[in-house]
Amino acid sequence: MSFEKKQPILYPVSVAPMMDWTDRHFRFFLRLITKHSLFYTEMVTTGAILRGDKHRFLRFSPEESPLSLQLGGDNPSQLAECARIGEEYGYSEINLNVGCPSDKVQEGNFGACLMKDPDRVADCISEMDSKTSIPVTVKCRIGVRGKETLEDLHEFVKTVSAAGARRITIHARIAILEGLSPAQNRTVPPLRYEDVYSIKKNFPDLVIELNGGVRSIPEIRSHLDKVDGVMIGRAAYENPFLFSDVDCEFFGVETLHVSRREIFESMQEYVSSQTAEGEKPSRILRHLLGAFHEIRGARSYRRILTEKMHSNPGPKLLLEALESISAEYLDRKLGNPKIEAKETVQPVV
């Protein structure tokens, strides 16, 4: 298959795959705020798909698209089969995790461990690419201990792109596999944005996306002067309404003419429909606890949800909690940065 047919779509902004966070419920919620950003699943291992309940791990709502399936593994044939299954499920892209530093991936010798073996990654990408008609992409670190120079990163990108990966998302920190937890690996190794910029300069035909430490619209804008895309991680979860201006700013479409109240009314309907199918309300509502983290009334909102969502919550619990937030804030349409800035300085009570 030619690279032209499988060239990934350029998404200036995406939301990072985050274990326990970017599940299908959070993605449904965030899609009510941004219609065009690329979303990723949590990492799904090949074993979970091939030997487990694949529907549990792969199902998603059509509203979540565009959506990339992130796979974890190091066996080319197994990854290729999972990529094929992912395409059947309707994913927009398949992404290979070459950046996660958790104990689980170290035990299985995948994730960030694979940065030590670019040829192995290339074999995986080549096999996956041969079994799908959708793009296959890679998310990696700038390196790992022993393979942490810009020259090492250059060689890695050269090798995996030649195998068929046309988007490389680079978390601008090395992964320290010995002695640091996954949380520490997100903060302790210093950010090296210049290395990512250098990769884009040296591989102008690749789609290069930067990840790591980006938390605001101005920061996204500044990086897009030097790379093709920016991936937002924790900030998307901690401040989802950050994305209310993303479509207008970076995708050239009009801001959604919806209010926060309308978004949460849609989420209440979603909670009702999902619980009717057997889902626990808490598995959905937990993603909404931080939605108003800097707004007056946020503490009361969180308390109501936290106290009631785990045991037979009422059918309108989310709307009940929402009564703690001012009507003026809830009913204001998204995308008014001047008023937004004034609102966020209000003390949390």
N, C-alpha and C positions, 0 to 999 in steps of 0.2 A: 504494500500500500504506500502511496506517495505521501511525503510530508505535507504537500499542499492539501490533500484531502483531510489530513489529521492534525493540521496546524491548530493549536488551541486558540479559542477566542480570547481576545485581550480584555481582561477584567482589571481595571485600575485598582479596585479594592476587593478584597476577599476577607472571609472570616476563618480563622485558623481552626484546624481540627484539634479539639481539646477533650481528653478523656473525662467522662462523667459530666461534661458540660454541654457539648454541642450535639446532644441527642436530637431525635426528630421533634420533640416537643419544643425545645428552645429554638430550633431552626424555624418551626412554624411561627413562633412568636416574632422572631426577628424579621421574618419575611413580610410581616405586616408593616414594618418600618422601612425596609429597603427591598425593592423589587428586583434590583439588578446586580447586586454584589454576589460574587461566587461564594457558595457555602461548601464546607467539607463535612463529611461524617466524622465521628470519632474513628480512631484507628480500629479496623476489624482484622483480626488475624486470619490467615488461611485456614487454620484448624477450626475456627469458629464457623466458617462457611462450609467447609468440606465435611466436617464431622459433627457439627452441631445443628442447631435450629436456624438455618440460613435466613428464613423469612423473618424471624425475630430480629436479626442483625441488619438485614438489608431493606426492609420495607420502609417506605417514606411516602409522604403526601405529595401529590403533583404540585401543590403550591410551593413546595420547598425548592424547586428547580430555579436556576441552574445549580446543580449539586454534584460534587466530586466524591467518589468513593475512595477513601484512603485505606490501603491494604498494608498489613504488616506480615513479613515473612522473608525467607531467603531462598526458597526452592523455586526455580524458574517455572517448572511445569505446573506446580500447585498455584503459583501466582497467576499464571496464564489462564488456568481454569477459573479461578475466582474473578479475574478480569472479564472473562467471557460471560460468567453468570451476572456480574455487575452490569454489563451492558444490557443483558436481557431484562434486568429490573428497571432499566430506564435512566441510569446515571449519565450525566453529561460527560464526565471524564473519569479516568482511573488514576489514582495517585499512589506512588510507592513511598512509604515512610522510611526515610534514611536519616532521621534526626532524633527520634525518641531515645532518651537515656535511661529509662526505667529498668529496674531489676528484671522485670519480666522479659524485656527485649534482650537484655544482656544474657539471660539464661538461654534464650532461643537463638542468640547470635544474629539478631536482625536489628532494625531501627538504626540508631547511630553507629552501632558496631560495623555496619556495612560500609561506612566511609573509609574503613581500612582496606577495603577490597573493591575498588572501582570496577574491576573486570567482572566480578560477581554481580554487581548491580547492573552492569551492561547486559549480562546474560539474562537477568530477570526482565529488564526493560524490553529487550529484543523479543523474548518469548511472549510477554504480555501484548506487545505491539502487534505481533503476528496473529493473535487470536481475537483482536477487536478492531472495530472500525471507528472507535472514538479515541481521542487523544489520551496518551499515557504520559504522566508528568511525575516529577520527583520533588519531594520536600526534604531538605538536608540541612546540616549545620555548615559553618565555614570550616569545620575540621574537628578532629579528636586528638587527644594526646598522641604525639608521635606522627601525626598527619595534620599539622595545624598551620602550615605556612600558606601564603597566597599561591605559591607555586603548586602545592599539593591540591588546593581547591581548584586551580586552573586545570590540572590534569584530570581531576574527578569530573568536572563539568565537560571537558572535552570528550572523555570516554563515554559518559552516559548519554550525552546528546547525540553522539555518533550512532548509538544504539536505537535512537528513536524518541528520546525525551526532548520535547520542544519547549516546555516550560520548566524552569528550575526555580523553586522557591527556596531561598536561602535564609535561615535563621542566623543573624549576624553575630553569633557567639559560637565558640567551640563547645563541644560536649565533653565534660570531664566525667568519665565513666567510673573512676575509682575515687570514692570518698565524698561525692556530692549527691544529694538527693535530686529527684526530678525538679522539685521546687527551687532548690539552690541553683540548678543548671539553667533556670530561667532568669537568674538575677546576678549570680556571682561572676561568671566569666564576663569580661568586659565586652561591650558591643564594638564591633569593627565594621561599621557601615562602609568605610572606604573600600574594604575588600569586595563587598557586593557591587559597589559602583564599578570597580575595576573589572569584575567579571562581565558586566554589561558592556563596558567599553571594548573588551577583547572578544566578546561573542555577540556582536550587534544583531545577528539574525535570530538569536534565541529570545524567548520571552523570559526575562529575569524579574523575579518578584522578591521583594525584601520583607523580612519578618523580624520582629524583635524590638520591644520597647516603645512602639508607636502608640500614642494615646489620644491624638487630637487631629482635627481637620488640617490645621496649619502644618503639622508634622507630615501628614500624608502628602500634602501639596509639595512640600520641600523635597521629599524623596522622589516624587514622580518627575522631577527635573532630571533625574539621573538613572532611574530604572523604569520598568514598564508597569509594575504593579506593587501594591503594598498590602500585606496581610496583617490584619488586626487580631490579636489574641485576647488576653484577659480584659482589655478595655471594652471589648464588644459585650462581654458578659456583665462586667461591673457597671457599665454605662451604655445600655443598648440604644438609648435615644441619641447617642453620638451619631448613629447612622441615619437620623432623620434628614440630614443635609447631604448625604453621600451621593444619592442618585442625581441630584441637581448639580452638585459641584463637580462630579467626576464622570458621570455617564451622560450628561447633557440632556437630561429629561426633567420635566417639571416636578417640583416637590409634591408629594402626595397631599391632597387636600383632605386630610383626616385629622381628627383630634386624638389625644391620648385616651379619652373616654371611649371613643369609637373602637380603638384598638383593643382596649380591655373588654369591651362588650363582645368583640369577636373572640377574644380568648376565653371568656366565660362560656360562650357557645361551644368552643372547642373542648373545654374541660368537660362539659356536659356530655358531648358526643363520645369522647374517649372513655369516660367513666362508665357510660352505658355499654361499652364494649369490654369492660373489665379492667381498665387501667386504674391504678391508684391515683387519686387526685393529687397527692403530695408529689408524685413524680413529675407532674406538670407545674404545679404551683411553686415548687422550690426554685424554678428558674426566674420567677417574677419577684422574688424577695428584694432584690437590689434595684428594682426599676426606678425608684424615686430616692436614691441614696443621698441626694443633696437638697431635697425639697422639704419644705415645712409639712409636717404630718407624717413623714416617712417612718419614724419610729413606731407610731401607733399602727400604721399600715402593716409593717413587718410583724408586730406583736400579734395582731389579729390572725394573720395567715399562719404564723408559726404555732400558735396555740391550738388552732382548730383544724389544720389541714390533714393531720395524721389520723384522726379518728372520726369517721362518719360526718364529714363536714356538710353544712347545708348546701343546697343546690346553687345558691348565689353568694358563696363565701367571698369570691374575688370582688364582686361588686360591693359587698358589705365592707371589706377592707378599704376599698377605694373611697369610701365616704370620709376617710381621714385626710385626704388630699383636697386642696381647695378646688372649687368648681372653676374658678378663673383659669387655673393652670391646666386642669383636665380638658376644658372645652376649647382652649386655644389651639388653632391649627398648627401642625408641625412646620418647622422651618422658619422661625422668626428669631434669628440669633441675638438681636439687640435686647428683646424682652427676655429671652432665655438667659442671657448673662445676668440680668438683673435678678431673675428668679433664683438662680443657683447660689446667690450670696446669702439668701435667707437662712437663718440658723435652723438646724434640725431640732425639733422639739418632740 
